[in-house]
């Protein structure tokens, strides 16, 4: 397995198609206790935020949709 198992897909800060690794992912947050009137029932919130690091040490907080696994 490579130490940089993902490719950054988006063209943000000149990092498109560069290899990276995920350092951290967001986690589930419990549902808010107050009732929601217009947006449906209460449920746990899930965010798709990740922290990635590139080969040169640069770190970026981005969406999980911005990366893809490297194909062998």
C-alpha positions as CSV (number, residue, x, y, z in Angstrom):
1,X,0.0,0.0,0.0
2,X,1.2,3.4,-0.8
3,X,1.6,6.2,1.8
4,X,-0.5,8.5,-0.5
5,X,-3.4,6.3,-1.4
6,X,-5.7,9.1,-2.8
7,X,-5.7,11.5,-5.7
8,X,-7.1,15.0,-5.2
9,X,-9.6,15.6,-8.0
10,X,-10.6,19.2,-7.7
11,X,-8.7,22.2,-9.0
12,X,-8.3,24.1,-5.7
13,X,-5.0,25.9,-4.9
14,X,-3.3,24.2,-7.9
15,X,-3.6,20.7,-6.4
16,X,-5.5,18.9,-9.0
17,X,-4.4,15.3,-9.7
18,X,-1.8,15.3,-6.9
19,X,-1.5,12.3,-4.5
20,X,-2.6,12.9,-0.9
21,X,-3.5,11.0,2.2
22,X,-6.4,11.5,4.7
23,X,-5.4,12.6,8.2
24,X,-8.8,13.1,9.7
25,X,-12.5,12.7,8.9
26,X,-15.5,14.4,10.4
27,X,-17.8,12.4,12.7
28,X,-21.4,11.9,13.5
29,X,-23.1,14.6,15.6
30,X,-26.1,13.8,17.7
31,X,-29.4,15.3,16.6
32,X,-30.3,18.7,18.0
33,X,-32.8,18.5,20.8
34,X,-35.1,21.2,19.5
35,X,-37.9,20.1,17.1
36,X,-37.6,21.0,13.4
37,X,-40.7,22.2,11.8
38,X,-40.0,22.6,8.1
39,X,-37.1,20.2,7.6
40,X,-38.4,16.8,8.7
41,X,-37.6,14.5,11.6
42,X,-34.6,14.7,13.9
43,X,-31.6,12.5,12.9
44,X,-27.8,12.5,13.4
45,X,-25.9,15.0,11.3
46,X,-23.1,13.6,9.2
47,X,-20.6,16.0,7.6
48,X,-18.3,15.0,4.7
49,X,-15.3,17.1,5.8
50,X,-11.8,15.7,5.7
51,X,-8.2,16.9,6.3
52,X,-5.8,15.8,3.6
53,X,-2.0,16.1,3.4
54,X,0.0,16.2,0.2
55,X,3.5,14.9,-0.6
56,X,5.1,18.3,0.2
57,X,3.5,18.5,3.6
58,X,0.7,21.0,2.7
59,X,-2.5,20.3,4.5
60,X,-6.0,21.3,3.4
61,X,-9.5,20.9,4.8
62,X,-11.9,19.9,2.0
63,X,-14.9,17.8,1.1
64,X,-14.6,14.0,1.0
65,X,-15.9,14.2,-2.6
66,X,-12.7,15.9,-3.6
67,X,-10.6,12.7,-3.4
68,X,-10.5,9.3,-5.1
69,X,-8.5,6.1,-4.4
70,X,-5.5,5.5,-6.6
71,X,-6.2,2.8,-9.1
72,X,-3.5,0.1,-9.3
